Amino acid sequence: MYSIYIVEDDAKIAGILHDHLSRYGYTVYQATELDNIKQEFGGLDPDLVLLDINLPYFDGFHWCRQIRTQSNVPVIFISARTDEMNQVMAIENGGDDYIAKPFSLDVVTAKIKSALRRAYGEYATHPQDGHKKELQGLTIFMEKNEVSFHGQWIELSKKEFYLLSRLVEQHDRIVSRDDCLRHFGMRLILWTTTHCQSM
């Protein structure tokens, strides 16, 4: 199930959202380091962020820009600011959607589901592949030769892709140069054979 990071300084509102979303099976984190949201976000690596605007230290617009320097995860603003200008600023600063307080929990849930479908589900530009390898925010889609890191897509050559997949497979041990060469050589032979037969 997906994980959600709630950045809200009102403990009551954060608790209501936490309890409600947990009942739907989401893994829910509440921000505890409101002076360093970017670092906390990086450590948690959530799939979606619910972000208030009125926060101590820096506002939600600032933290959304900070999050965007390392991830493209969906960010939904939740704020008591209901005017059009703040909604425009939320989008211009990297947000994906906006919910005004007071809010309906059903609307929050629906918007979260929609954002997750667009980012990771059937509406995603890069739908999730069943055959994949994952390690600390790095995802390798084996059947597509595609790689993403914390939601950002990375272009690799075929050689780079095969070497990276080998290093991820053996991430808990030292991989020798000879092992990499043997692995790459076998993968290249298999790739060449498969594609030549299909031509």
CORTACOR-V880069 format. One record per residue. PSI is psi in degrees with one decimal (999 if undefined). D_FIRST is the distance of its C-alpha to the first C-alpha in Angstrom with 2 decimals. Layout:
# CORTACOR-V880069
((PSI;D_FIRST) (PSI;D_FIRST))
This chain:
# CORTACOR-V880069
((155.5;0.00) (157.5;3.79) (144.3;6.72) (133.8;9.90) (115.9;13.40) (118.7;16.08) (96.1;19.59) (125.5;21.94) (-7.7;25.16) (106.9;25.68) (-35.1;24.26) (-47.5;24.50) (-44.6;22.54) (-40.3;19.85) (-41.0;19.68) (-45.7;19.52) (-42.7;16.61) (-49.6;14.77) (-42.4;15.54) (-48.5;14.83) (-31.9;11.34) (-35.5;10.49) (-23.7;11.90) (4.1;9.46) (2.9;6.61) (148.4;5.77) (120.2;7.02) (129.9;10.40) (139.6;13.35) (134.7;16.86) (132.6;19.45) (-17.6;22.20) (73.6;24.24) (-9.9;25.38) (-3.4;28.13) (61.4;25.94) (-39.6;22.71) (-45.6;22.70) (-43.4;22.84) (-40.9;20.18) (-45.8;17.83) (-35.7;18.71) (-32.2;18.01) (-34.1;14.51) (58.7;13.57) (167.5;10.98) (-18.0;9.58) (149.6;11.69) (131.4;14.71) (119.5;16.54) (122.0;20.08) (159.1;23.30) (-48.3;26.65) (98.3;28.95) (154.5;28.10) (159.9;30.51) (-71.3;31.75) (152.3;30.40) (173.7;29.04) (-30.1;25.71) (-43.8;27.40) (-47.1;28.28) (-30.7;24.85) (-42.5;23.31) (-38.8;25.96) (-42.6;25.21) (-38.8;21.50) (-16.0;22.68) (-13.9;24.82) (-3.8;21.91) (152.4;18.94) (22.3;18.39) (151.3;15.03) (135.3;15.37) (120.1;17.46) (119.5;18.29) (139.1;21.42) (116.5;22.11) (154.2;25.80) (-9.3;28.94) (108.9;30.78) (-2.5;31.20) (157.3;33.81) (-37.0;33.43) (-42.7;34.26) (-33.6;31.28) (-40.2;28.93) (-44.5;30.69) (-36.2;30.48) (-44.2;26.71) (-42.8;26.32) (-24.0;29.07) (11.2;27.50) (1.4;24.27) (157.9;22.25) (-25.0;20.55) (172.5;21.08) (131.3;22.92) (127.4;22.76) (141.4;25.97) (146.9;26.43) (147.6;26.92) (160.9;23.82) (131.3;22.40) (-31.7;18.97) (-39.0;18.58) (-43.0;19.50) (-47.1;17.08) (-42.8;14.15) (-42.3;15.68) (-37.0;16.23) (-46.5;12.73) (-42.4;11.54) (-44.6;14.60) (-39.9;14.18) (-37.2;10.73) (-42.1;12.44) (-35.9;15.42) (-37.4;13.90) (-16.1;11.53) (-144.7;12.07) (-18.7;15.38) (1.9;17.30) (146.2;16.58) (-37.6;19.79) (85.0;18.29) (150.3;15.75) (136.7;13.40) (135.5;15.54) (-29.2;14.75) (94.8;17.33) (161.9;16.36) (140.0;16.87) (141.9;15.09) (110.4;16.85) (52.1;16.61) (-9.9;15.48) (128.6;17.49) (127.5;16.19) (118.5;18.88) (101.9;18.77) (-38.2;21.47) (-12.5;22.62) (-7.2;23.00) (42.5;24.47) (149.9;22.24) (137.8;20.85) (148.9;18.75) (113.0;18.74) (41.7;16.53) (-7.0;16.26) (129.0;20.01) (137.9;21.44) (132.2;24.26) (126.7;27.17) (150.0;28.56) (166.4;31.55) (-39.3;31.22) (-45.4;32.74) (-39.8;30.46) (-47.2;27.37) (-39.7;28.60) (-41.4;29.65) (-42.7;26.36) (-35.4;24.45) (-42.3;26.98) (-36.7;26.61) (-41.7;22.83) (-38.9;23.49) (34.5;26.07) (-19.9;24.54) (14.1;25.70) (166.5;29.29) (131.8;32.12) (121.7;32.42) (161.0;36.04) (-41.4;37.48) (-39.9;38.84) (-42.7;35.48) (-42.8;33.99) (-41.5;37.04) (-45.4;36.89) (-46.7;33.21) (-39.7;33.82) (-43.8;36.98) (-42.4;35.39) (-37.7;32.53) (-39.0;35.20) (-45.2;37.32) (-41.8;34.50) (-44.8;33.58) (-43.8;37.26) (-47.1;37.95) (-46.2;35.10) (-32.4;35.97) (-37.3;39.70) (-28.2;39.41) (-6.9;37.51) (999;40.20))
